[in-house]
Amino acid sequence: MTDKPAGFAVCLAAVALMAVLSALSFQKSLTGDEALTVALARGGFSQMVCTVARESHVPGYHVLLWLWIRAFGASLPVLRLFAFIPVGILVFAGCRTFPRYGYLVLGTSPFLLHLAVELRMYGFLALVGMCILIALKGLARRFTTGGFAALAAACTAGVWTLHFAWLAVAAALVVLFRLKRRLHALILAVCVLAAFSPWAPNMVRQFHRFSPGGESGEFQMFELASPTQRVLGAPFSMAGTLLRFAAGNGAFRFSLFSLGTLSPWVVMGFLLLGLTLWSAFLGRRYPGFGGWLLFLFVMVPVSFLRPSARHFSLAYPVFAAMAAAGISGEGALRRVFRYSIPVLSLVMCVPFATRSTLPQRCTFDRDFREAARIAGEAALAGNGRLVAYLDTHSLLCVTYHLDEQGLSGVELVHPHMERHASGWLIYFEPQDLVAYLLTDTDSLVGTWGTGFVLLANDPRLSRGPLFGTGNTLVGRGSDMIADVDLIDCLERRFSVERIALPHSRGPLSLFLVTASGEQQRSLQ
């Protein structure tokens, strides 16, 4: 096997290919998490940091996005370009350090394509994983002050990007101990802790958000797995992550998975997983002791906490490095893998690039860009009023896309107006989160006027348990939760006509609400 990396021009070509693939997806609708991230970065700096402190994250990514928006604006292509930059650097760095055919793995990766588009911190986290892997391999060959400084900088950047990066710091410390660099391990720990110390008090307060007791009683919005379920589900979590590492996120919706949902995309995705895993097995020696520690320290603990592939992105560079090493050697089997893996990878980029939404952490995908356009145009054709009866994250999607598509002249009415006006964009208690649905629906509908466009979850299409007292709710999660009384209250007062949203699924619905015949006669 040759370890010679690709040439400079080939590395640039791999970055250019990933740039083209990501540019095809720049117009995708924001998801709720993306919309919150963008809204925070568009607001005041202190308010942004304060809100992040109340969440379970650290503000490093948000600060970078805040600076980017002030330098280049907040149009959708400009924001998506910001997401591409760390992935582009990752692809280039990997091509320059991985075995020579690494560009075939990195430049066509469906998983990296997702990270190159999504406006969240996971692309930066993957870049941190790449930097730590490169630094550990370099230090294992020849220990230098520059290499150690690079490792310390990468670890520090990681913990300011996502709390899970502390797992990579632990792996780095073990490697240094193995290299008999105990003093350097101590220095690394002190440097990272000192750099993170301004945020340490907030981190202590954030730990309660990881406990299963965060929601209780009638306001339990999400079903939480028990410790036993987490242990039993960890292998499936890792298996699903490896599938997405190989084949991306665009073709899989496991919340709806059954034999009836099998499609050519799913079959090709599993085939790509098999080929990539085999290649990774053939190249298993390449990442060395440090790479394997980084992989295991991330994959095993995170599988108990967050069964979502992007949270594992720290470990992706190791997986890609092993696959690249596996296809770079001599032999007929490796040559077959060398050509079939990038071809299948490009094929698996198609369902991602051609869809109008990013894969979301919920049962149903919702195209808020399309919804905002259709709703805004319908509202302007009437009396100009759009009522968005949605959770705050979904509302932030609608608000951004109205402005982004030149529909800011629409009068937007929503249940969170006072809170948003005060600068708070999220809720911290379950009772507050669903409070807009627990009000008296009939009285609320009466405040919306005699004609408007309504964007809301249709309770007739929602599924899940009934909960709440008085004003009953149905469903769990922002994509399904709905007010049981909504349609009845509307139809008693108005004429209600559904407007199609072709690219959205589930209960998300758009209605044209106008005065009934009896109301029109009384007005005349």
C-alpha positions as CSV (number, residue, x, y, z in Angstrom):
1,M,0.0,0.0,0.0
2,T,1.2,3.5,-0.8
3,D,0.7,6.3,1.6
4,K,1.5,9.0,-0.9
5,P,-1.3,11.6,-0.7
6,A,-2.9,13.2,-3.7
7,G,-1.3,16.2,-5.5
8,F,-2.3,19.8,-4.9
9,A,-4.4,20.1,-8.1
10,V,-6.3,16.8,-7.3
11,C,-7.1,18.1,-3.8
12,L,-8.5,21.4,-5.3
13,A,-10.5,19.3,-7.7
14,A,-12.0,17.3,-4.8
15,V,-12.9,20.6,-3.0
16,A,-14.4,22.0,-6.2
17,L,-16.6,18.8,-6.6
18,M,-17.9,19.1,-3.1
19,A,-18.5,22.8,-3.7
20,V,-20.6,22.1,-6.8
21,L,-22.6,19.4,-4.9
22,S,-23.3,21.8,-2.0
23,A,-24.1,24.7,-4.2
24,L,-27.0,22.6,-5.7
25,S,-28.5,22.6,-2.2
26,F,-28.0,26.2,-1.2
27,Q,-31.7,27.1,-1.6
28,K,-33.0,24.4,0.7
29,S,-35.5,25.4,3.4
30,L,-34.1,26.1,6.9
31,T,-34.9,23.7,9.6
32,G,-36.0,24.8,13.0
33,D,-32.5,24.4,14.6
34,E,-31.0,26.3,11.7
35,A,-33.5,29.1,11.9
36,L,-32.8,29.6,15.6
37,T,-29.0,29.6,15.0
38,V,-29.4,32.2,12.2
39,A,-31.9,34.3,14.3
40,L,-29.5,34.4,17.2
41,A,-26.5,35.4,15.0
42,R,-28.6,38.2,13.4
43,G,-29.4,39.6,16.8
44,G,-27.3,41.3,19.5
45,F,-24.1,39.7,20.6
46,S,-24.8,39.7,24.3
47,Q,-28.4,38.3,23.8
48,M,-27.0,35.6,21.6
49,V,-24.4,34.5,24.1
50,C,-26.9,34.6,26.9
51,T,-29.4,32.4,25.0
52,V,-26.7,29.9,24.1
53,A,-25.8,29.8,27.8
54,R,-29.4,28.8,28.6
55,E,-29.2,26.0,26.0
56,S,-27.0,23.0,26.0
57,H,-24.3,24.4,23.6
58,V,-21.2,26.6,23.6
59,P,-21.1,29.8,21.6
60,G,-18.0,29.3,19.4
61,Y,-19.9,28.5,16.2
62,H,-22.5,31.2,16.9
63,V,-19.8,33.9,17.3
64,L,-18.2,33.0,14.0
65,L,-21.6,33.1,12.3
66,W,-22.4,36.4,14.0
67,L,-19.2,37.9,12.5
68,W,-19.8,36.4,9.1
69,I,-23.3,37.9,8.9
70,R,-22.0,41.3,9.7
71,A,-19.3,41.0,7.1
72,F,-21.3,39.5,4.2
73,G,-25.0,39.6,5.1
74,A,-27.6,37.0,5.8
75,S,-28.9,35.9,2.4
76,L,-29.5,32.2,2.1
77,P,-26.6,31.5,-0.4
78,V,-24.2,33.5,1.8
79,L,-25.2,31.5,4.9
80,R,-24.9,28.2,3.1
81,L,-21.4,29.3,1.9
82,F,-20.4,29.7,5.6
83,A,-21.4,26.1,6.2
84,F,-19.3,24.9,3.3
85,I,-16.0,26.5,4.4
86,P,-15.0,24.1,7.1
87,V,-16.0,21.1,5.0
88,G,-14.0,22.5,2.1
89,I,-10.9,22.8,4.4
90,L,-11.5,19.3,5.7
91,V,-11.6,17.8,2.2
92,F,-8.4,19.6,1.2
93,A,-6.6,18.7,4.4
94,G,-7.7,15.1,4.1
95,C,-6.6,14.8,0.5
96,R,-3.2,16.1,1.4
97,T,-2.7,13.7,4.3
98,F,-4.7,10.6,3.6
99,P,-3.5,7.8,1.3
100,R,-3.5,8.8,-2.4
101,Y,-7.1,7.9,-3.2
102,G,-8.5,9.7,-0.2
103,Y,-9.9,12.4,-2.6
104,L,-12.3,9.7,-4.0
105,V,-13.8,9.2,-0.5
106,L,-13.9,12.8,0.7
107,G,-14.8,14.7,-2.5
108,T,-17.9,12.5,-3.1
109,S,-19.0,12.0,0.5
110,P,-22.8,12.2,1.0
111,F,-22.3,12.8,4.7
112,L,-19.9,15.7,4.2
113,L,-22.4,17.1,1.7
114,H,-25.0,17.4,4.4
115,L,-22.5,19.0,6.8
116,A,-21.5,21.4,4.0
117,V,-25.0,22.7,3.7
118,E,-26.4,22.6,7.2
119,L,-26.1,25.8,9.3
120,R,-25.1,24.1,12.5
121,M,-21.8,23.5,14.2
122,Y,-21.3,19.9,13.0
123,G,-19.2,20.8,9.9
124,F,-16.8,22.7,12.2
125,L,-16.8,19.7,14.6
126,A,-15.8,17.4,11.7
127,L,-12.9,19.7,10.8
128,V,-11.8,19.7,14.4
129,G,-11.8,15.9,14.3
130,M,-9.6,16.0,11.1
131,C,-7.2,18.4,12.8
132,I,-6.9,16.3,15.9
133,L,-6.3,13.1,13.8
134,I,-3.6,14.8,11.7
135,A,-1.9,16.2,14.9
136,L,-2.0,12.8,16.7
137,K,-0.5,11.0,13.7
138,G,2.2,13.6,13.4
139,L,3.1,13.4,17.1
140,A,3.2,9.6,16.9
141,R,5.8,9.8,14.2
142,R,7.9,12.6,15.5
143,F,7.0,14.7,18.6
144,T,7.5,18.4,17.9
145,T,6.5,21.6,19.7
146,G,4.6,22.8,16.6
147,G,2.6,19.6,16.4
148,F,1.7,19.7,20.1
149,A,0.6,23.3,19.8
150,A,-1.6,22.3,16.8
151,L,-3.1,19.6,18.9
152,A,-3.8,22.0,21.8
153,A,-5.4,24.5,19.4
154,A,-7.6,21.9,17.8
155,C,-8.8,20.6,21.2
156,T,-9.5,24.1,22.4
157,A,-11.5,24.9,19.2
158,G,-13.4,21.7,19.7
159,V,-14.6,22.3,23.2
160,W,-15.8,25.8,22.1
161,T,-17.7,24.2,19.2
162,L,-19.6,21.4,21.0
163,H,-19.4,19.7,24.4
164,F,-18.8,16.3,22.8
165,A,-15.3,17.5,21.8
166,W,-14.2,16.8,25.4
167,L,-14.2,13.1,24.3
168,A,-11.6,14.0,21.7
169,V,-9.5,15.8,24.4
170,A,-9.7,12.6,26.5
171,A,-8.4,10.5,23.6
172,A,-5.6,13.0,23.0
173,L,-4.5,12.7,26.7
174,V,-4.4,8.9,26.5
175,V,-2.2,9.1,23.4
176,L,0.2,11.5,25.1
177,F,0.4,9.2,28.1
178,R,1.1,6.3,25.7
179,L,3.9,8.3,24.1
180,K,5.3,8.8,27.6
181,R,4.6,12.5,27.4
182,R,3.0,12.9,30.8
183,L,4.1,16.5,31.2
184,H,2.7,17.4,27.8
185,A,-0.6,15.7,28.7
186,L,-0.8,17.8,31.8
187,I,0.0,20.9,29.8
188,L,-2.6,20.1,27.2
189,A,-5.2,19.6,30.0
190,V,-4.3,22.8,31.7
191,C,-4.3,24.8,28.4
192,V,-7.7,23.5,27.3
193,L,-9.3,24.0,30.7
194,A,-7.8,27.5,31.0
195,A,-9.1,28.5,27.5
196,F,-12.5,27.1,28.4
197,S,-12.7,28.5,31.9
198,P,-14.9,31.6,31.0
199,W,-17.6,29.2,30.0
200,A,-17.2,26.6,32.7
201,P,-19.9,28.0,35.1
202,N,-22.4,27.9,32.2
203,M,-21.4,24.3,31.4
204,V,-22.2,23.2,35.0
205,R,-25.7,24.8,34.7
206,Q,-26.2,23.1,31.3
207,F,-25.7,19.6,32.6
208,H,-29.3,19.3,33.9
209,R,-30.5,19.5,30.3
210,F,-29.0,16.1,29.7
211,S,-30.9,14.4,32.5
212,P,-34.1,12.5,31.8
213,G,-36.0,14.5,34.4
214,G,-36.2,17.6,32.3
215,E,-39.8,17.1,31.3
216,S,-42.6,15.4,33.3
217,G,-46.3,15.0,33.6
218,E,-48.7,16.3,31.0
219,F,-46.0,18.4,29.4
220,Q,-43.7,15.6,28.3
221,M,-43.2,16.5,24.7
222,F,-40.8,13.7,23.8
223,E,-40.6,10.1,24.9
224,L,-37.2,9.6,26.6
225,A,-35.4,6.3,26.5
226,S,-34.7,4.5,29.8
227,P,-31.1,3.5,30.7
228,T,-31.8,-0.1,29.6
229,Q,-33.2,1.1,26.3
230,R,-30.1,3.2,25.8
231,V,-27.8,0.3,26.4
232,L,-29.7,-2.0,24.1
233,G,-30.0,0.7,21.4
234,A,-26.3,1.7,21.4
235,P,-25.3,-0.9,18.7
236,F,-28.1,0.3,16.5
237,S,-27.1,3.9,17.1
238,M,-23.6,3.2,16.0
239,A,-24.8,1.1,13.0
240,G,-27.0,3.9,11.9
241,T,-24.2,6.4,12.2
242,L,-21.9,4.2,10.1
243,L,-24.6,4.0,7.5
244,R,-24.9,7.7,7.3
245,F,-21.1,8.1,7.4
246,A,-21.0,6.0,4.2
247,A,-24.3,6.9,2.4
248,G,-25.4,10.2,3.9
249,N,-28.8,11.3,5.2
250,G,-30.8,12.1,2.1
251,A,-32.5,8.8,1.5
252,F,-33.2,7.5,5.0
253,R,-36.2,8.1,7.2
254,F,-35.9,5.5,9.9
255,S,-38.8,6.9,12.0
256,L,-40.9,5.5,9.1
257,F,-38.8,2.5,8.3
258,S,-40.4,-0.8,7.3
259,L,-40.1,-3.3,4.5
260,G,-42.7,-1.3,2.6
261,T,-40.4,1.8,2.6
262,L,-37.6,0.0,0.9
263,S,-36.5,1.8,-2.3
264,P,-33.6,1.7,-4.7
265,W,-32.0,4.5,-2.8
266,V,-32.1,2.5,0.5
267,V,-30.7,-0.6,-1.3
268,M,-27.9,1.3,-2.8
269,G,-27.2,3.0,0.5
270,F,-26.7,-0.3,2.3
271,L,-24.6,-1.6,-0.6
272,L,-22.4,1.5,-0.3
273,L,-22.1,0.9,3.5
274,G,-21.0,-2.7,2.9
275,L,-18.3,-1.7,0.4
276,T,-17.1,1.2,2.6
277,L,-17.0,-0.9,5.8
278,W,-15.0,-3.6,3.9
279,S,-12.6,-0.9,2.7
280,A,-12.3,0.5,6.2
281,F,-11.5,-3.0,7.5
282,L,-8.7,-3.3,4.9
283,G,-7.3,0.1,5.9
284,R,-7.8,-0.4,9.6
285,R,-4.1,0.0,10.4
286,Y,-3.8,3.4,8.8
287,P,-5.2,5.8,11.6
288,G,-2.9,4.3,14.2
289,F,-3.4,4.1,17.9
290,G,-4.4,7.7,18.2
291,G,-7.0,7.5,15.4
292,W,-8.6,4.4,16.8
293,L,-8.8,6.0,20.3
294,L,-10.4,9.1,18.7
295,F,-12.9,6.9,16.9
296,L,-13.9,4.8,19.9
297,F,-13.9,7.6,22.4
298,V,-16.5,9.4,20.3
299,M,-18.6,6.5,18.9
300,V,-19.1,4.6,22.1
301,P,-20.2,7.3,24.6
302,V,-22.2,9.4,22.1
303,S,-24.2,6.3,21.0
304,F,-25.7,6.3,24.4
305,L,-26.6,10.0,24.3
306,R,-27.5,11.2,20.8
307,P,-28.5,8.7,18.1
308,S,-27.9,11.3,15.4
309,A,-25.1,10.9,12.9
310,R,-24.0,14.6,12.9
311,H,-23.2,14.4,16.6
312,F,-20.6,11.8,15.7
313,S,-18.9,14.0,13.1
314,L,-15.7,14.2,15.2
315,A,-15.2,10.5,14.4
316,Y,-15.9,10.8,10.7
317,P,-12.4,11.7,9.5
318,V,-11.1,8.5,11.1
319,F,-13.7,6.4,9.3
320,A,-12.9,8.2,6.0
321,A,-9.1,7.7,6.5
322,M,-9.6,4.0,7.0
323,A,-11.7,3.7,3.9
324,A,-9.2,5.8,1.9
325,A,-6.4,3.5,3.0
326,G,-8.4,0.4,2.1
327,I,-8.9,1.5,-1.5
328,S,-5.3,2.8,-2.0
329,G,-3.5,-0.5,-1.9
330,E,-2.8,-3.0,-4.7
331,G,-5.1,-5.9,-5.7
332,A,-8.2,-6.5,-7.8
333,L,-10.6,-6.2,-4.9
334,R,-9.2,-2.8,-3.9
335,R,-9.5,-1.6,-7.4
336,V,-13.2,-2.6,-7.5
337,F,-13.8,-0.7,-4.3
338,R,-11.7,2.3,-5.7
339,Y,-14.2,2.9,-8.5
340,S,-17.5,1.6,-7.1
341,I,-17.4,3.6,-3.8
342,P,-17.1,7.1,-5.4
343,V,-19.7,6.2,-8.1
344,L,-22.2,5.0,-5.5
345,S,-21.4,8.0,-3.3
346,L,-22.2,10.4,-6.1
347,V,-25.4,8.5,-6.7
348,M,-26.3,8.8,-3.0
349,C,-25.8,12.6,-3.2
350,V,-28.7,12.8,-5.7
351,P,-31.6,12.3,-3.2
352,F,-30.0,14.9,-1.0
353,A,-29.3,17.5,-3.7
354,T,-32.7,17.1,-5.3
355,R,-34.9,17.5,-2.2
356,S,-36.1,20.9,-1.0
357,T,-35.5,20.3,2.6
358,L,-32.6,19.1,4.8
359,P,-33.1,15.8,6.5
360,Q,-34.7,16.7,9.9
361,R,-34.7,15.2,13.4
362,C,-38.5,14.6,13.2
363,T,-41.0,12.3,11.6
364,F,-42.0,14.7,8.8
365,D,-40.0,17.0,6.6
366,R,-41.4,20.5,6.2
367,D,-40.5,23.0,3.5
368,F,-40.8,26.3,5.2
369,R,-39.3,28.2,2.3
370,E,-42.2,27.0,0.1
371,A,-44.7,27.5,2.8
372,A,-43.6,31.1,3.4
373,R,-43.7,31.9,-0.3
374,I,-47.2,30.4,-0.9
375,A,-48.6,31.8,2.4
376,G,-47.0,35.3,1.9
377,E,-48.3,35.6,-1.7
378,A,-51.8,34.4,-0.6
379,A,-51.8,36.9,2.2
380,L,-50.8,39.8,0.0
381,A,-53.5,38.9,-2.4
382,G,-56.0,39.2,0.4
383,N,-55.9,41.6,3.4
384,G,-52.2,41.0,3.9
385,R,-52.5,39.1,7.2
386,L,-50.7,35.8,7.8
387,V,-51.3,33.9,11.1
388,A,-48.6,31.4,12.0
389,Y,-49.9,29.1,14.8
390,L,-46.6,27.2,15.2
391,D,-43.9,26.6,17.8
392,T,-41.2,29.2,18.0
393,H,-38.5,27.3,16.0
394,S,-40.9,26.7,13.1
395,L,-42.0,30.3,13.3
396,L,-38.4,31.5,13.0
397,C,-38.2,29.5,9.7
398,V,-41.3,31.2,8.4
399,T,-40.1,34.7,9.5
400,Y,-36.7,34.3,7.8
401,H,-38.0,32.9,4.5
402,L,-40.7,35.7,4.3
403,D,-37.9,38.3,4.5
404,E,-35.5,36.3,2.3
405,Q,-38.1,36.0,-0.5
406,G,-39.1,39.7,-0.4
407,L,-42.4,39.1,1.5
408,S,-41.6,41.2,4.6
409,G,-44.6,43.4,3.8
410,V,-46.9,40.6,5.1
411,E,-48.5,41.3,8.5
412,L,-47.4,38.3,10.5
413,V,-49.4,37.4,13.6
414,H,-48.2,34.6,15.9
415,P,-48.4,33.6,19.5
416,H,-44.8,34.5,20.4
417,M,-44.9,38.2,19.4
418,E,-44.3,39.7,22.8
419,R,-41.5,37.2,23.7
420,H,-39.7,37.8,20.3
421,A,-40.1,41.6,20.7
422,S,-38.2,41.3,24.0
423,G,-35.4,39.4,22.3
424,W,-36.0,35.9,23.7
425,L,-36.4,33.4,20.8
426,I,-36.6,30.1,22.8
427,Y,-38.4,28.7,25.8
428,F,-36.8,26.9,28.7
429,E,-39.8,25.2,30.4
430,P,-42.2,22.7,28.8
431,Q,-45.2,24.6,30.2
432,D,-44.1,27.7,28.3
433,L,-43.2,25.8,25.2
434,V,-46.8,24.6,24.7
435,A,-48.6,27.6,26.3
436,Y,-49.8,29.0,23.0
437,L,-51.7,25.8,22.4
438,L,-53.2,25.7,25.9
439,T,-55.1,29.0,25.6
440,D,-58.8,29.0,24.9
441,T,-58.9,28.4,21.1
442,D,-62.2,29.9,20.4
443,S,-61.3,33.2,22.0
444,L,-57.9,33.2,20.3
445,V,-59.4,32.6,16.8
446,G,-61.7,35.6,17.5
447,T,-58.6,37.9,17.7
448,W,-57.3,36.9,14.2
449,G,-59.8,39.0,12.3
450,T,-62.3,38.1,9.6
451,G,-60.0,37.0,6.8
452,F,-56.4,35.7,6.9
453,V,-54.1,33.0,5.8
454,L,-53.3,30.4,8.5
455,L,-50.2,28.2,8.7
456,A,-50.6,25.5,11.4
457,N,-50.4,21.8,12.2
458,D,-53.8,20.3,11.2
459,P,-54.9,18.2,14.3
460,R,-56.8,15.9,11.9
461,L,-53.5,14.8,10.4
462,S,-51.5,14.6,13.7
463,R,-50.9,11.4,15.5
464,G,-49.9,10.5,19.0
465,P,-51.3,10.8,22.4
466,L,-53.8,13.4,23.7
467,F,-52.4,15.5,26.6
468,G,-53.0,18.8,28.3
469,T,-55.9,19.9,30.4
470,G,-58.9,21.9,29.2
471,N,-57.7,22.8,25.7
472,T,-56.5,19.3,24.6
473,L,-53.4,18.8,22.4
474,V,-52.5,15.9,20.2
475,G,-49.1,14.6,19.1
476,R,-45.5,15.0,20.3
477,G,-42.7,17.0,18.7
478,S,-42.9,20.3,16.8
479,D,-43.8,18.6,13.5
480,M,-46.9,16.9,14.9
481,I,-48.2,18.7,18.0
482,A,-51.5,20.5,17.3
483,D,-54.6,22.0,19.0
484,V,-57.5,19.5,18.8
485,D,-60.1,22.3,18.7
486,L,-58.5,24.4,16.0
487,I,-60.4,23.3,12.9
488,D,-63.8,23.2,14.7
489,C,-63.3,26.7,16.0
490,L,-62.4,28.0,12.5
491,E,-65.2,26.3,10.7
492,R,-67.8,27.6,13.2
493,R,-66.8,31.2,12.3
494,F,-65.3,31.1,8.8
495,S,-65.1,29.5,5.4
496,V,-61.9,27.4,5.4
497,E,-60.1,26.3,2.3
498,R,-56.9,24.3,2.3
499,I,-54.0,25.5,0.1
500,A,-51.5,22.8,-1.1
501,L,-47.9,22.6,0.2
502,P,-46.4,20.1,-2.3
503,H,-43.0,19.7,-0.6
504,S,-44.2,19.4,3.0
505,R,-45.4,16.2,4.8
506,G,-47.4,15.5,7.9
507,P,-49.8,17.9,9.6
508,L,-48.2,21.2,8.4
509,S,-51.0,22.8,6.5
510,L,-51.9,26.1,4.9
511,F,-55.5,27.5,5.0
512,L,-57.3,30.4,3.4
513,V,-59.7,31.6,6.0
514,T,-62.5,34.0,4.8
515,A,-65.8,35.2,6.1
516,S,-68.6,32.7,5.8
517,G,-71.7,33.4,3.7
518,E,-73.7,34.4,6.8
519,Q,-70.9,36.8,7.9
520,Q,-70.7,38.4,4.5
521,R,-74.4,39.0,4.5
522,S,-74.3,40.6,7.9
523,L,-71.4,42.8,6.9
524,Q,-73.4,43.9,3.9
